Amino acid sequence: MRFRRFTATISIAITLLAFAFYFFDKTAGSAIPRSNVLSGAKQSAGGDVNILLLGLDSRRDNNGNNLPRALLDLMHVGSSSAVGGYNTNTMILIHIPANGKSAVAISIPRDDYVNVAGWGMQKIKEAYGLAKYNSENALVKQGVPNPLREHKSRDAGRAATISTITNLLGVPIDHFAEVNLVGFYDLATALGGIQVCLNRAVNDLQYSGGVFPAGIQTISGVQALEFVRQRHGLPNGDLDRTHRQQAFITGVITKFRSQGIFGDLGKLQSLLTVAKKDVVIDAGWDVLGFLPQAKALTGGHITFHTLPIEGYALRNGQDVNLINIPTVRKFVHDLFYPAPKVTTSPVPGASAKPTPKPTPSKFNYAHLANGNAVQGSGIPCVN
């Protein structure tokens, strides 16, 4: 049984909270581990910002050390740090426009079949692990010790993932935040419970371990990890799991807004501790300067979408998602850089014709379209 589920939800939550704490304690920004992989990369124009959130399916800490067996058992993710690898099982690209309009978040399905430089056609999630493996082998031959070897080889993985996504979508990436597996558990525990909603009861005890009733409920710790990891038994498998991740982010944002976490220094301090242990961000990120945008995101000014796919296929013995690159790029461009609306004066006597709206792909789930929000809660119900 392969445990390969994770979410970049922790990236958005921990990073935003760490940035908030930095407003009160300027040492916080330097305390979060940094990476130079974006140094010299092309940046967005006009003040827009694109942020890539990565969730690693790794049972090791940021220095490459094995996680404690007891912790692995508690999280139901296998009994050994050798299980899994360095796949980026969650990739979410957030676009924050400079004009103050709502941010847009696009989830990239992990099984999209794309070209990975140096490796040919692969699942997009594998770009990180393949590059890390190559780099680590070279560093071993050079005699580079750990944790330096782990840090350098992970940078190779980050660079490969960022390059693959940039080439696929045709947009620049200005910043990134990466979180390992245990980070999500740590975050969920620190937050003390997040509200989510399910369309129906589920029992995935054999795989993710999750057993949940239908309706709105509060989950924390291990339950939260189970909630975002489940894909077995869901109508659309991994795509429905993507909606779980988006729903959890919505729940986190709702909690920020309703409980005023930005003003709770004690809670911010505990979450900063999680960020220092489980998160890596790019070296060029000015966290203090990002604070106003972080507050806007936690105010609910963000919509979620999932990159469209054309269908499923078997390639090299693996189930993959087939995509159309021009369609994908247009999808992203239209969301990130929408054309201004043009108004024209009506011709006297002519009847107005509504502008036709594009028909979404079968697999294009926008705004958590799998379910309606619970009345008065702002919490979307998902499969």
Order of alpha helices (4+ residues) and beta strands (2+ residues): alpha-alpha-beta-beta-alpha-beta-beta-beta-beta-alpha-alpha-beta-alpha-beta-beta-beta-beta-alpha-alpha-alpha-beta-alpha-beta-beta-beta-alpha-beta
